[in-house]
Amino acid sequence: LTQRLAGQGAALLVRALALIESGHAVFTPQDESLATYTKRFEKEDGRIDWRKSAVRIHNLVRAAIPWPVAHCRFQGEVYRILETEPGRESSSAGPGTVFAAHRDSLLVATGEGTLGVRRIQPPGKRAMSVEEYLRGHAVKPGERFENL
């Protein structure tokens, strides 16, 4: 997305400069009453809290790319979670509990709903699909992703 937006932004900048130069640019001031402020992301902002809803965790994962990258503890180490999908399944398992391991995703219970983890990065390893990860690592229902 960053690369695609960079290309589009460059093209729009050229167009905007041409409009300014020709005198045809229309300037619209920002409505300050609608403006909001957010703080800069810090490393801690990428921590996953499995007690939150699946949709909220999914949005954190998307927002934290490329930095600080969503992360949590799994099998005693810090893992990066790179791609997720809110699930349609339901589970009575506690938040962070893996309740199923499918070929392409780990289904995890959250505070509200379930989440399919699709891309993961173990510590010191490259990012990989869950399918690749499962070829070399057994993940059993009942194992837990934990908050840091």
C-alpha positions as CSV (number, residue, x, y, z in Angstrom):
1,L,0.0,0.0,0.0
2,T,2.8,2.4,0.9
3,Q,4.5,1.9,-2.5
4,R,1.2,2.3,-4.4
5,L,0.3,5.4,-2.5
6,A,3.8,6.9,-3.1
7,G,3.4,6.5,-6.8
8,Q,-0.1,8.0,-6.8
9,G,1.1,10.8,-4.5
10,A,3.9,11.7,-6.8
11,A,1.6,11.9,-9.8
12,L,-0.9,14.0,-7.9
13,L,1.9,16.3,-6.8
14,V,2.9,16.9,-10.4
15,R,-0.7,17.7,-11.3
16,A,-1.1,20.0,-8.3
17,L,2.0,22.0,-9.2
18,A,0.8,22.4,-12.8
19,L,-2.5,23.7,-11.5
20,I,-0.8,26.2,-9.2
21,E,1.5,27.3,-12.0
22,S,-1.4,27.9,-14.4
23,G,-3.4,29.7,-11.7
24,H,-6.3,27.2,-11.8
25,A,-5.6,25.6,-8.4
26,V,-8.5,25.8,-5.9
27,F,-7.5,26.0,-2.3
28,T,-9.9,24.7,0.4
29,P,-8.9,25.5,4.0
30,Q,-9.2,22.6,6.5
31,D,-12.2,22.7,8.9
32,E,-10.2,22.9,12.1
33,S,-13.3,21.8,14.1
34,L,-13.1,18.4,12.4
35,A,-9.3,18.0,12.8
36,T,-8.0,15.4,15.3
37,Y,-4.6,14.6,16.7
38,T,-3.0,11.2,17.3
39,K,0.3,10.5,18.8
40,R,3.2,8.9,16.9
41,F,3.2,5.1,17.0
42,E,5.7,3.7,19.5
43,K,7.0,0.1,19.8
44,E,4.5,-0.6,22.7
45,D,1.6,0.4,20.4
46,G,2.1,-2.8,18.5
47,R,1.4,-5.1,21.5
48,I,-1.6,-7.3,20.9
49,D,-4.1,-7.5,23.7
50,W,-6.1,-10.7,23.0
51,R,-8.9,-9.6,25.3
52,K,-9.9,-7.0,22.7
53,S,-12.2,-7.8,19.8
54,A,-11.1,-9.7,16.7
55,V,-11.9,-6.7,14.6
56,R,-9.9,-4.4,16.8
57,I,-6.9,-6.7,16.8
58,H,-7.2,-7.1,13.0
59,N,-7.1,-3.3,12.6
60,L,-4.1,-3.1,14.9
61,V,-2.2,-5.6,12.7
62,R,-3.0,-3.7,9.6
63,A,-2.1,-0.3,11.2
64,A,1.2,-1.5,12.6
65,I,2.7,-2.4,9.2
66,P,5.5,-1.6,8.4
67,W,6.3,-0.4,12.0
68,P,6.0,-1.2,14.9
69,V,4.5,-4.5,13.7
70,A,1.9,-6.2,15.9
71,H,3.5,-8.6,18.3
72,C,2.7,-10.9,21.2
73,R,4.2,-13.9,23.1
74,F,3.7,-17.4,21.7
75,Q,5.5,-20.6,22.8
76,G,7.6,-18.5,25.2
77,E,8.9,-16.1,22.6
78,V,7.9,-12.8,21.0
79,Y,6.3,-13.4,17.6
80,R,5.2,-10.8,15.0
81,I,1.7,-11.1,13.6
82,L,1.7,-9.8,10.0
83,E,-1.7,-10.7,8.5
84,T,-5.0,-11.7,10.1
85,E,-8.6,-12.1,9.2
86,P,-11.6,-11.7,11.5
87,G,-13.2,-15.1,11.8
88,R,-16.7,-16.3,11.3
89,E,-16.3,-19.2,13.8
90,S,-17.2,-18.9,17.5
91,S,-15.2,-20.2,20.4
92,S,-15.7,-20.5,24.1
93,A,-11.9,-20.7,24.6
94,G,-10.2,-17.9,26.5
95,P,-8.7,-14.9,24.7
96,G,-5.5,-15.8,22.9
97,T,-6.2,-19.6,22.8
98,V,-5.6,-21.4,19.5
99,F,-8.7,-23.5,19.0
100,A,-7.9,-24.8,15.5
101,A,-5.0,-25.0,13.1
102,H,-6.1,-25.0,9.5
103,R,-3.8,-25.3,6.5
104,D,-3.5,-21.6,6.0
105,S,-4.4,-20.1,9.4
106,L,-4.4,-20.5,13.1
107,L,-7.9,-19.7,14.6
108,V,-7.5,-17.8,17.8
109,A,-10.2,-16.8,20.3
110,T,-10.3,-13.1,21.3
111,G,-12.3,-11.1,23.8
112,E,-15.0,-10.8,21.2
113,G,-15.1,-13.1,18.2
114,T,-12.3,-15.1,16.6
115,L,-9.2,-14.2,14.5
116,G,-7.5,-16.1,11.8
117,V,-3.7,-15.6,11.9
118,R,-2.4,-15.9,8.3
119,R,1.2,-14.6,8.4
120,I,3.6,-14.8,11.2
121,Q,7.2,-14.1,12.0
122,P,8.9,-16.2,14.6
123,P,11.8,-14.5,16.5
124,G,15.0,-14.4,14.4
125,K,13.3,-15.9,11.3
126,R,11.8,-14.5,8.1
127,A,8.1,-13.7,7.8
128,M,6.1,-16.6,6.5
129,S,2.6,-17.8,5.9
130,V,1.0,-19.9,8.6
131,E,1.0,-22.8,6.1
132,E,4.9,-22.6,5.9
133,Y,5.1,-22.2,9.7
134,L,3.0,-25.3,10.3
135,R,5.3,-27.4,8.1
136,G,8.0,-27.1,10.7
137,H,6.1,-26.4,13.9
138,A,3.3,-28.3,15.6
139,V,0.6,-26.0,17.0
140,K,-2.0,-27.8,19.0
141,P,-5.5,-26.5,20.0
142,G,-5.2,-25.1,23.5
143,E,-1.9,-23.3,23.0
144,R,-2.0,-19.6,23.7
145,F,-0.9,-16.4,22.2
146,E,-0.3,-14.2,25.2
147,N,-0.1,-10.4,25.9
148,L,3.3,-9.0,26.6
